[in-house]
Amino acid sequence: MQVPTLTREMCMELIEFVTVDKCPGKYSKEPREIHIYYKLIDKTPPPEKKYLDGPMCEDI
């Protein structure tokens, strides 16, 4: 099946959740790591959910 555009409805059906790693630093050129957990594909246990107060990156 060819899907040229991923719609919001498709994301809601396919993606379980998304995690974004901590910002490496204000002036760092390293990218953040983004992990996408798909429904029915990823069999690894989900990471512990953490909720932070305020922005995660100093340059926001």
Buried (B, 14 or more C-beta within 10 A) or exposed (E): EEEEEEEEEEEEEEBEEEEEEEBEEEEEEEEEEEEEBEEEEEEEEEEEEEEEEEEEEEEE
